[in-house]
Amino acid sequence: MVGREVSPADHQHKEVRQALKQLVDKGWVLRKEGHWGRLYCPCDGGCTSISVPGTPRDPHQAARRIERRAAWCPLPEDDPRRISGGGVVV
């Protein structure tokens, strides 16, 4: 992971901001990378990463895409190895 951490509130579109806030609250890490940012899952090593566009053509679709990709993270939320605030207890 490179780049500095950014806040979901920094995104200019309300729909994307809401999706990012929900994921960051669940432990995902949002960093300034690429065109706007990249989300990393809270699993050990960040098994899933999602590109976050800064100016999507359709913000609603972009937010849905981010939410769908986040569901691909293989470690379930109720797994005891996942800790709140991100990361995995080994």
C-alpha positions in Angstrom: 0.0 0.0 0.0 1.4 3.4 -1.0 -0.1 6.8 -0.7 -1.6 8.5 2.3 -4.8 7.6 3.9 -7.8 9.8 2.8 -11.2 10.3 4.2 -14.4 9.1 2.4 -15.6 12.7 3.0 -13.0 13.9 0.5 -14.9 12.3 -2.5 -17.0 14.8 -4.5 -20.0 12.5 -5.1 -22.5 11.7 -2.4 -23.3 8.1 -3.5 -19.6 7.1 -3.6 -18.9 8.9 -0.3 -21.6 6.9 1.4 -20.3 3.6 0.0 -16.7 4.5 1.1 -17.8 5.5 4.6 -19.6 2.2 5.2 -16.5 0.2 4.1 -14.1 2.4 6.1 -16.3 1.9 9.1 -15.9 -1.9 8.6 -12.2 -1.6 8.7 -11.3 -1.1 5.0 -8.4 1.3 4.3 -8.8 4.1 1.7 -5.6 5.5 0.3 -4.8 8.2 -2.3 -3.6 6.2 -5.3 -4.2 6.1 -9.0 -6.8 8.6 -10.4 -8.4 9.2 -7.0 -8.0 6.4 -4.6 -7.9 2.7 -3.8 -9.7 0.7 -1.0 -7.9 -2.2 0.7 -9.8 -4.9 2.6 -9.0 -5.5 6.3 -7.7 -9.1 5.6 -4.1 -9.9 6.2 -2.2 -8.4 3.2 -5.2 -6.7 1.7 -6.5 -9.7 -0.4 -9.0 -7.4 -2.2 -8.3 -3.9 -3.5 -10.8 -1.7 -5.3 -10.0 1.3 -7.5 -12.1 4.3 -6.6 -12.7 6.7 -9.5 -12.7 10.5 -8.8 -15.1 11.5 -11.5 -17.2 8.5 -12.5 -19.7 9.0 -15.4 -22.5 7.5 -13.2 -21.8 8.0 -9.4 -24.6 5.7 -8.5 -23.2 2.8 -10.6 -19.7 3.5 -9.3 -20.9 3.2 -5.7 -22.7 -0.1 -6.5 -19.6 -1.4 -8.2 -17.5 -0.6 -5.1 -20.0 -2.4 -2.9 -20.2 -5.5 -5.1 -16.4 -5.8 -5.3 -16.2 -5.4 -1.5 -18.4 -8.4 -1.1 -15.7 -10.5 -2.9 -13.5 -10.2 0.2 -13.2 -13.9 1.3 -13.1 -13.3 5.1 -16.6 -12.9 6.4 -17.4 -10.0 8.7 -18.3 -12.3 11.6 -15.0 -14.3 11.3 -13.1 -14.2 14.7 -9.8 -13.6 12.8 -11.1 -10.2 11.6 -10.7 -7.5 14.1 -12.6 -4.2 14.2 -10.6 -1.3 12.8 -9.0 -3.5 10.2 -6.5 -6.2 10.0 -6.6 -9.9 11.0 -5.7 -11.6 14.2 -3.4 -14.5 13.4 
